[in-house]
Amino acid sequence: MKSLKFTYILFLFLLILSSCKTLNTNVGIPQQKLPEHYNKTLSDSTNIAQLNWKAYFGDEHLIRLIDTALANNFDLQMALQRIITVKSELLKAKGKQLPNVDLNSWAGRERVGEYSVDWAGNEGGTFLSGDPLNPAYNDYYLGLTSSWEIDIWGKLKNSRKAALSRYLASIEGSTFVKSNLVANVATLYYELLALDNELETLTHTIEKQKEALEVVNLQKEVGKANALAIQQFQAQLLNSQARKNETLQAIAKTENALNFLLGRYPQPIERPKTRLFQDFPHDIKTGLPVQLLTNRPDIRQAALEVEATKFDLKTVKAAFFPSLTIGAKLGYNAFNPKFLFTSPESIAYSITGGLTAPLINRKALKAEFNTAKANQLEALFNYQKSILNGFMEVSDEMINLKQLEELIKLKKQETNILEESIEASKLFYKMAKASYLEVLTAHQNYLQSKLELIDAHKQKQIATVNLYKALGGGWY
C-alpha cells in the first residue's frame, strides 16, 4: 500500500515536470541590422553626445536656466520619486529570498469536549508541575516563528533580477526626462531670442515706416502725392505696430512657459538676443549609429525592460514546479504564566517542511505565462522601435541642419539686397521715378525677409539642440 502511494506521488511529480517542458522561455523577434553610418559619408566615433551639456551649449545664461530647471522642475522630481518606488520593489524582492522571522506571543483559554479525542484518556491526569488536567485550560506562548521558501527553481532569484532591471530602467527613465528637459529649456530659450530679434526688427521697421510716412505727407503738401498714398503708408505702419504687439504677447507667453519648466512663477529672464546668430562652440559630430545603444537613455531603458520581462517569464515558469517551504517555531509555552519562562520544561519548538505543486489551477498559471510571454514580445518590439526612432531622429535633424544652413545663406543675401532696395525706392520716389507702391513693397519685402532670416536662425539653433538630444546628449 505504501509503495502504491509513493508511485502515485512520483507519477504526479513527473507529470508536472513533463508538462513544464512545453513552456518555452526562449522568445525572440527578427531584428533589423543597424546601419554602420548615418549617410554615405564615412564618419568616426567622435560624438557631441559625449559632451556635457554645459560644455556643449557654452552660454552662461542658458546654463543658469538649465541648472534651475534641473533643481526645480516638477516632472523631473516626479521621475526621481518613481525611482524610489521601484527601488522599494527591489528591496521587497530581495527580502523574499531570506527567511521570514517573526516574534509572536499569544494568550488564550480553550475547553475541549470531555468525550472528544483530545480529552479521551486524559481525565485524572496531571501536568508536570502536579496541577490537575482539566477540560478547560489556559495557553500562553512567547517565541519566534519562521518560514522560508527554498528557491529550488530560481523563482525568487529571477523575481529579484526583474525588479533590479526595472529599477535600473527607472533610472534611465529619469535620465530621459532630464535629457528632454535640457532640450526643452534650450528650445524655449532660442525661441525667446528669436522673438527679441523680431521685436527689434519690427521696432526698427516702424521707425523707417514713420519716416516714409512723413516724406509722403510732405509730398502731398507740394502736390506730388495724394490721400490714397498716405492711407496706404498709414495702413502699413498700423500693421507693423499690430505685429509688434503680437510679438510682445508671444514673448510674455514664452517667458511664462520657460519659467514653468524652471519650476518658478513668472519673472524676467535675462538673455542676450545676439546669441541667436552665434554657432555652438563645438563642431557637430554625430559619431556612429551603434553609439545610440549606449548614449540614448530611452534605448537603454527599453533594453532593461526587455531584461525585466525575460526574468518575469522565468519566474512565472518556475511557478509550475513544486515549491519547498520550511517552517520553524521556537519559544516558551505554558498553561500558567508563572511557568512561562521555566527552562527547559516550557521550551517548545517545531520544524516542518512542505512540498506543494499546483494541480487544479494550472490553467491560471498558463494564462500568466502567456501574458508574461506577450509582455516580453511587446518589450522586444518597443526596443527595436526605440532604436529605429533614434536613428530616424538623428537622420532628420542632420537633413534639417543642412537645409537650414543653405537657407540662411540665401536669406542673408536676400535681406541685404532688400535693405538696399528700401533706400533706393525712397530716393527714386523723391525723384518721381518710383511710385509709392514700390516704396511700400520694398518695406514689406524687407520686413518679411528679415523675419524669415531670424526664423531660420531659430530653427537652426533648435535643430542643433534636437540633434544633440537625438544622439543621447544632455545627461552627462
C-alpha positions as CSV (number, residue, x, y, z in Angstrom):
1,M,0.0,0.0,0.0
2,K,2.8,2.4,0.9
3,S,4.6,1.6,-2.4
4,L,1.4,2.4,-4.3
5,K,1.1,5.8,-2.6
6,F,4.7,6.5,-3.4
7,T,4.2,5.5,-7.0
8,Y,1.2,7.8,-7.3
9,I,3.1,10.8,-5.8
10,L,6.0,10.1,-8.1
11,F,3.7,9.9,-11.1
12,L,2.2,13.3,-10.3
13,F,5.6,14.8,-9.8
14,L,6.9,13.5,-13.2
15,L,3.6,14.7,-14.8
16,I,4.2,18.2,-13.5
17,L,7.8,18.3,-14.7
18,S,7.0,16.9,-18.2
19,S,4.2,19.4,-18.7
20,C,6.6,22.2,-17.9
21,K,8.9,21.2,-20.8
22,T,6.3,22.7,-23.2
23,L,6.8,26.2,-21.6
24,N,9.4,27.7,-23.9
25,T,11.0,30.8,-22.5
26,N,13.3,31.5,-25.5
27,V,11.4,34.4,-27.0
28,G,12.8,36.4,-29.9
29,I,11.8,38.5,-32.9
30,P,13.5,39.3,-36.2
31,Q,15.9,42.2,-35.7
32,Q,16.9,44.8,-38.3
33,K,20.6,45.5,-38.6
34,L,21.5,49.0,-37.5
35,P,23.3,50.9,-40.4
36,E,27.0,51.4,-39.9
37,H,26.8,55.1,-40.8
38,Y,24.1,57.8,-40.9
39,N,24.8,58.6,-44.5
40,K,27.1,57.5,-47.3
41,T,29.9,59.6,-46.0
42,L,32.1,57.7,-43.6
43,S,32.4,59.1,-40.1
44,D,34.4,58.3,-36.9
45,S,33.3,57.7,-33.4
46,T,33.6,61.4,-32.3
47,N,30.2,62.3,-31.0
48,I,28.8,65.5,-29.5
49,A,26.6,63.4,-27.2
50,Q,29.6,62.6,-25.2
51,L,30.0,66.3,-24.2
52,N,28.5,67.6,-21.0
53,W,25.6,69.9,-21.9
54,K,27.3,72.8,-20.2
55,A,30.3,72.4,-22.5
56,Y,28.1,71.9,-25.5
57,F,25.9,75.0,-25.1
58,G,28.7,77.3,-23.8
59,D,26.1,80.0,-22.9
60,E,26.2,81.2,-19.3
61,H,22.7,82.5,-19.4
62,L,21.3,79.2,-20.8
63,I,23.4,77.2,-18.4
64,R,21.9,79.0,-15.4
65,L,18.4,78.4,-16.7
66,I,19.0,74.7,-17.2
67,D,20.6,74.4,-13.7
68,T,17.5,75.9,-12.2
69,A,15.2,73.6,-14.2
70,L,17.2,70.5,-13.1
71,A,16.8,71.6,-9.5
72,N,13.2,72.6,-9.5
73,N,11.3,71.0,-12.5
74,F,8.3,69.1,-11.2
75,D,8.3,66.4,-13.9
76,L,11.9,65.6,-13.1
77,Q,11.2,65.5,-9.4
78,M,8.3,63.1,-10.0
79,A,10.6,60.9,-12.1
80,L,13.0,60.8,-9.2
81,Q,10.2,59.7,-6.9
82,R,9.3,56.9,-9.2
83,I,12.9,55.6,-8.8
84,I,12.4,55.4,-5.1
85,T,9.1,53.5,-5.6
86,V,10.8,50.9,-7.9
87,K,13.7,50.6,-5.6
88,S,11.3,49.6,-2.8
89,E,10.0,46.8,-5.1
90,L,13.6,45.7,-5.5
91,L,14.2,45.6,-1.7
92,K,10.9,43.7,-1.4
93,A,12.1,41.1,-4.0
94,K,15.4,40.7,-2.2
95,G,13.7,40.2,1.2
96,K,11.6,37.3,-0.2
97,Q,14.8,35.3,-0.7
98,L,15.5,35.4,3.0
99,P,13.8,33.5,5.8
100,N,10.8,35.3,7.4
101,V,11.3,35.5,11.2
102,D,8.5,36.9,13.4
103,L,8.2,37.5,17.2
104,N,4.9,36.0,18.2
105,S,3.0,35.9,21.5
106,W,-0.4,34.8,22.4
107,A,-2.6,34.0,25.4
108,G,-5.9,32.1,25.3
109,R,-8.3,29.8,27.0
110,E,-9.7,26.7,25.5
111,R,-12.1,24.0,26.6
112,V,-12.2,20.6,24.9
113,G,-15.2,18.3,24.9
114,E,-14.9,15.6,27.5
115,Y,-15.9,12.9,25.0
116,S,-13.6,14.3,22.3
117,V,-10.4,12.7,21.1
118,D,-8.3,15.5,22.7
119,W,-9.7,14.7,26.1
120,A,-10.0,10.9,26.0
121,G,-7.6,9.2,28.3
122,N,-6.5,12.5,30.0
123,E,-9.1,12.5,32.8
124,G,-7.4,12.3,36.1
125,G,-4.0,13.2,34.6
126,T,-1.7,16.0,35.8
127,F,0.7,18.5,34.3
128,L,4.5,18.1,35.0
129,S,4.0,20.6,37.8
130,G,1.5,18.4,39.5
131,D,-1.5,20.6,38.6
132,P,-4.5,18.5,37.5
133,L,-5.6,18.4,33.9
134,N,-9.0,20.0,33.2
135,P,-11.1,20.2,30.0
136,A,-10.7,23.9,30.2
137,Y,-7.2,25.3,30.3
138,N,-5.1,28.4,29.5
139,D,-2.3,28.6,27.0
140,Y,0.5,31.1,26.8
141,Y,3.2,31.4,24.2
142,L,6.2,33.7,23.5
143,G,8.8,33.0,20.9
144,L,9.9,33.1,17.3
145,T,8.2,31.7,14.2
146,S,9.9,31.4,10.8
147,S,9.0,30.4,7.3
148,W,11.4,30.1,4.3
149,E,10.7,29.1,0.8
150,I,13.7,27.3,-0.7
151,D,14.4,28.8,-4.1
152,I,14.9,25.5,-5.9
153,W,13.9,26.6,-9.4
154,G,15.2,30.2,-9.2
155,K,11.7,31.8,-9.0
156,L,12.7,34.2,-6.2
157,K,16.1,34.9,-7.8
158,N,14.5,35.8,-11.2
159,S,11.9,37.9,-9.5
160,R,14.7,39.9,-7.8
161,K,16.6,40.2,-11.2
162,A,13.4,41.5,-12.8
163,A,13.0,44.1,-10.0
164,L,16.6,45.1,-10.4
165,S,16.2,45.6,-14.2
166,R,13.1,47.7,-13.6
167,Y,15.0,49.8,-11.0
168,L,17.8,50.5,-13.5
169,A,15.2,51.2,-16.2
170,S,13.5,53.8,-13.9
171,I,16.9,55.5,-13.5
172,E,17.2,55.6,-17.3
173,G,13.7,56.9,-17.5
174,S,14.6,59.8,-15.2
175,T,17.7,60.4,-17.3
176,F,15.5,60.6,-20.4
177,V,13.3,63.1,-18.6
178,K,16.4,65.1,-17.8
179,S,17.6,65.0,-21.4
180,N,14.2,66.2,-22.7
181,L,14.1,68.9,-20.0
182,V,17.5,70.2,-21.1
183,A,16.4,70.3,-24.7
184,N,13.0,71.9,-23.9
185,V,14.7,74.7,-21.9
186,A,17.1,75.4,-24.7
187,T,14.4,75.4,-27.3
188,L,12.3,77.9,-25.4
189,Y,15.4,80.0,-24.8
190,Y,16.2,80.2,-28.5
191,E,12.5,81.0,-29.2
192,L,12.8,83.9,-26.8
193,L,16.0,85.1,-28.6
194,A,14.2,84.9,-31.9
195,L,11.2,86.9,-30.6
196,D,13.6,89.5,-29.2
197,N,15.2,89.9,-32.6
198,E,11.8,90.0,-34.3
199,L,10.8,92.8,-31.8
200,E,13.9,94.7,-32.6
201,T,13.4,94.3,-36.4
202,L,9.7,95.5,-36.1
203,T,10.7,98.4,-33.9
204,H,13.4,99.4,-36.5
205,T,10.9,98.9,-39.4
206,I,8.3,101.0,-37.6
207,E,10.7,103.9,-37.4
208,K,11.6,103.6,-41.0
209,Q,7.9,103.5,-41.9
210,K,7.2,106.6,-39.9
211,E,10.0,108.4,-41.8
212,A,8.5,107.2,-45.1
213,L,5.0,108.5,-43.9
214,E,6.5,111.9,-43.2
215,V,8.0,112.0,-46.7
216,V,4.7,111.2,-48.3
217,N,2.9,113.9,-46.2
218,L,5.5,116.4,-47.5
219,Q,5.0,115.2,-51.0
220,K,1.2,115.7,-50.6
221,E,1.7,119.2,-49.4
222,V,3.6,120.1,-52.6
223,G,1.1,118.2,-54.7
224,K,3.3,115.2,-55.6
225,A,1.2,112.7,-53.6
226,N,-2.4,112.1,-52.8
227,A,-4.5,111.0,-49.8
228,L,-4.5,107.4,-51.1
229,A,-0.8,107.2,-50.8
230,I,-0.9,108.5,-47.2
231,Q,-3.6,105.9,-46.3
232,Q,-1.5,103.1,-47.7
233,F,1.6,104.1,-45.7
234,Q,-0.6,104.6,-42.6
235,A,-2.1,101.1,-43.0
236,Q,1.3,99.6,-43.4
237,L,2.5,101.3,-40.3
238,L,-0.5,100.1,-38.3
239,N,0.1,96.6,-39.5
240,S,3.6,96.7,-38.3
241,Q,2.6,98.1,-34.9
242,A,0.0,95.3,-34.6
243,R,2.6,92.7,-35.3
244,K,4.9,94.3,-32.7
245,N,2.1,93.9,-30.1
246,E,1.6,90.3,-31.1
247,T,5.4,89.7,-30.7
248,L,5.3,91.3,-27.2
249,Q,2.5,89.0,-26.3
250,A,4.4,86.0,-27.6
251,I,7.4,87.0,-25.6
252,A,5.4,87.1,-22.4
253,K,3.8,83.7,-23.1
254,T,7.2,82.1,-23.9
255,E,8.8,83.6,-20.8
256,N,5.9,82.1,-18.7
257,A,6.4,78.7,-20.4
258,L,10.1,78.8,-19.7
259,N,9.6,79.8,-16.1
260,F,7.1,76.9,-15.7
261,L,9.8,74.5,-16.8
262,L,12.1,76.1,-14.3
263,G,9.5,75.5,-11.5
264,R,9.0,79.1,-10.6
265,Y,6.4,81.9,-11.0
266,P,6.7,84.4,-13.9
267,Q,9.7,86.7,-13.8
268,P,12.0,88.4,-16.3
269,I,14.6,86.1,-18.0
270,E,18.0,87.6,-18.7
271,R,19.3,86.7,-22.2
272,P,21.4,88.3,-25.0
273,K,19.5,88.4,-28.2
274,T,22.7,88.4,-30.3
275,R,23.3,84.8,-29.1
276,L,20.7,83.6,-31.7
277,F,23.2,84.2,-34.5
278,Q,26.2,82.6,-32.9
279,D,27.2,79.0,-33.6
280,F,27.7,76.4,-30.8
281,P,31.3,76.2,-29.5
282,H,31.8,72.7,-30.9
283,D,31.5,71.2,-34.3
284,I,28.6,69.0,-35.0
285,K,29.9,65.3,-34.9
286,T,27.3,62.6,-35.0
287,G,29.6,59.6,-34.4
288,L,28.3,56.1,-35.4
289,P,24.8,54.8,-35.2
290,V,25.8,51.9,-32.9
291,Q,26.6,54.6,-30.2
292,L,22.9,55.2,-29.9
293,L,22.6,51.9,-28.0
294,T,24.7,53.2,-25.2
295,N,24.1,57.0,-25.4
296,R,20.4,57.3,-25.6
297,P,18.6,56.8,-22.2
298,D,15.3,55.8,-23.8
299,I,17.0,52.9,-25.7
300,R,18.9,51.8,-22.6
301,Q,15.6,51.9,-20.7
302,A,13.9,49.8,-23.4
303,A,16.7,47.3,-23.2
304,L,16.4,47.0,-19.4
305,E,12.6,46.5,-19.8
306,V,13.4,43.6,-22.1
307,E,15.6,42.1,-19.5
308,A,13.0,42.5,-16.8
309,T,10.3,40.7,-18.9
310,K,12.8,37.8,-19.5
311,F,13.1,37.3,-15.8
312,D,9.4,37.7,-15.4
313,L,8.8,34.9,-17.8
314,K,11.3,32.6,-16.0
315,T,9.6,33.5,-12.7
316,V,6.2,32.5,-14.0
317,K,7.5,29.3,-15.4
318,A,9.0,28.3,-12.1
319,A,5.5,28.6,-10.5
320,F,4.6,25.4,-12.3
321,F,7.2,23.4,-10.4
322,P,6.8,22.1,-6.8
323,S,7.9,24.6,-4.1
324,L,9.5,23.6,-0.9
325,T,8.7,25.6,2.2
326,I,10.4,25.1,5.7
327,G,8.7,26.3,8.8
328,A,10.1,26.5,12.3
329,K,9.0,27.7,15.8
330,L,11.0,28.2,19.0
331,G,9.8,29.8,22.2
332,Y,8.2,29.4,25.6
333,N,4.8,27.7,26.0
334,A,3.0,27.1,29.3
335,F,-0.6,26.7,30.8
336,N,0.3,29.2,33.6
337,P,2.2,32.5,33.2
338,K,4.4,31.7,36.2
339,F,5.8,28.7,34.3
340,L,6.2,30.5,31.0
341,F,10.0,31.1,31.3
342,T,10.8,27.9,33.1
343,S,13.6,26.1,31.3
344,P,13.8,23.6,29.8
345,E,10.3,22.5,30.8
346,S,8.5,25.3,29.0
347,I,10.6,25.4,25.9
348,A,8.7,24.4,22.8
349,Y,10.0,24.1,19.2
350,S,8.9,22.6,15.9
351,I,10.2,22.3,12.4
352,T,8.2,21.3,9.4
353,G,8.8,21.0,5.7
354,G,6.2,21.1,2.9
355,L,6.3,20.4,-0.8
356,T,3.5,21.9,-2.8
357,A,2.7,21.6,-6.5
358,P,-0.1,23.2,-8.5
359,L,-2.6,20.8,-9.9
360,I,-6.1,22.4,-10.3
361,N,-5.0,26.0,-11.1
362,R,-2.5,25.2,-13.8
363,K,-4.7,26.9,-16.5
364,A,-4.5,30.1,-14.5
365,L,-0.7,29.7,-14.3
366,K,-0.5,29.1,-18.0
367,A,-2.5,32.3,-18.6
368,E,0.0,34.2,-16.6
369,F,2.8,32.5,-18.5
370,N,1.2,33.6,-21.8
371,T,0.8,37.1,-20.5
372,A,4.4,37.3,-19.5
373,K,5.4,36.0,-22.9
374,A,3.3,38.6,-24.6
375,N,4.8,41.3,-22.4
376,Q,8.3,40.2,-23.4
377,L,7.4,40.3,-27.1
378,E,6.0,43.8,-26.6
379,A,9.2,44.9,-24.8
380,L,11.3,43.5,-27.7
381,F,9.2,45.3,-30.3
382,N,9.5,48.5,-28.2
383,Y,13.2,48.1,-28.0
384,Q,13.5,47.8,-31.8
385,K,11.2,50.7,-32.3
386,S,13.3,52.9,-29.9
387,I,16.4,52.1,-32.0
388,L,14.7,52.9,-35.3
389,N,13.2,56.1,-33.8
390,G,16.6,57.2,-32.5
391,F,18.2,56.6,-35.9
392,M,15.4,58.5,-37.7
393,E,15.6,61.4,-35.3
394,V,19.3,61.8,-35.9
395,S,18.9,61.5,-39.7
396,D,16.0,64.0,-39.8
397,E,17.9,66.6,-37.8
398,M,21.0,66.2,-39.9
399,I,19.0,66.8,-43.0
400,N,17.2,69.7,-41.3
401,L,20.5,71.3,-40.3
402,K,22.0,71.0,-43.8
403,Q,18.9,72.6,-45.4
404,L,18.8,75.4,-42.8
405,E,22.4,76.3,-43.4
406,E,21.7,76.7,-47.1
407,L,18.5,78.7,-46.4
408,I,20.4,81.1,-44.0
409,K,23.0,81.8,-46.7
410,L,20.3,82.7,-49.3
411,K,18.2,84.7,-46.8
412,K,21.2,86.8,-45.8
413,Q,21.8,87.7,-49.4
414,E,18.1,88.4,-50.0
415,T,17.8,90.6,-46.8
416,N,20.9,92.6,-47.8
417,I,19.5,93.3,-51.2
418,L,16.1,94.2,-50.0
419,E,17.5,96.5,-47.3
420,E,19.3,98.4,-50.1
421,S,16.1,98.5,-52.1
422,I,14.4,100.5,-49.4
423,E,16.8,103.3,-49.6
424,A,16.7,103.2,-53.4
425,S,12.9,103.2,-53.6
426,K,12.8,106.2,-51.2
427,L,15.3,108.1,-53.4
428,F,13.5,107.3,-56.6
429,Y,10.2,108.2,-55.1
430,K,11.5,111.7,-54.1
431,M,12.8,112.0,-57.7
432,A,9.4,110.9,-59.0
433,K,11.0,107.8,-60.7
434,A,9.1,105.3,-58.5
435,S,5.5,105.1,-57.2
436,Y,4.6,105.0,-53.6
437,L,3.5,101.3,-54.1
438,E,7.1,100.4,-54.9
439,V,8.2,102.1,-51.6
440,L,5.5,100.1,-49.7
441,T,6.5,96.9,-51.4
442,A,10.2,97.5,-50.6
443,H,9.4,98.0,-46.9
444,Q,7.2,94.9,-46.8
445,N,9.6,92.6,-48.6
446,Y,12.5,93.6,-46.4
447,L,10.5,93.1,-43.2
448,Q,9.3,89.7,-44.4
449,S,12.7,88.6,-45.5
450,K,14.3,89.8,-42.2
451,L,11.8,87.9,-40.1
452,E,12.3,84.8,-42.2
453,L,16.0,85.0,-41.7
454,I,15.5,85.3,-37.9
455,D,13.2,82.3,-38.0
456,A,15.8,80.3,-40.0
457,H,18.4,81.1,-37.3
458,K,16.0,80.0,-34.7
459,Q,15.2,76.8,-36.5
460,K,18.9,76.1,-36.9
461,Q,19.6,76.5,-33.2
462,I,16.6,74.3,-32.3
463,A,17.7,71.7,-34.8
464,T,21.2,71.7,-33.2
465,V,19.6,71.2,-29.8
466,N,17.4,68.4,-31.1
467,L,20.3,66.6,-32.8
468,Y,22.3,66.8,-29.5
469,K,19.3,65.2,-27.7
470,A,18.7,62.6,-30.5
471,L,22.3,61.5,-30.2
472,G,21.8,60.9,-26.5
473,G,23.3,64.1,-25.1
474,G,22.1,66.2,-22.2
475,W,22.5,63.5,-19.5
476,Y,26.2,63.5,-18.7
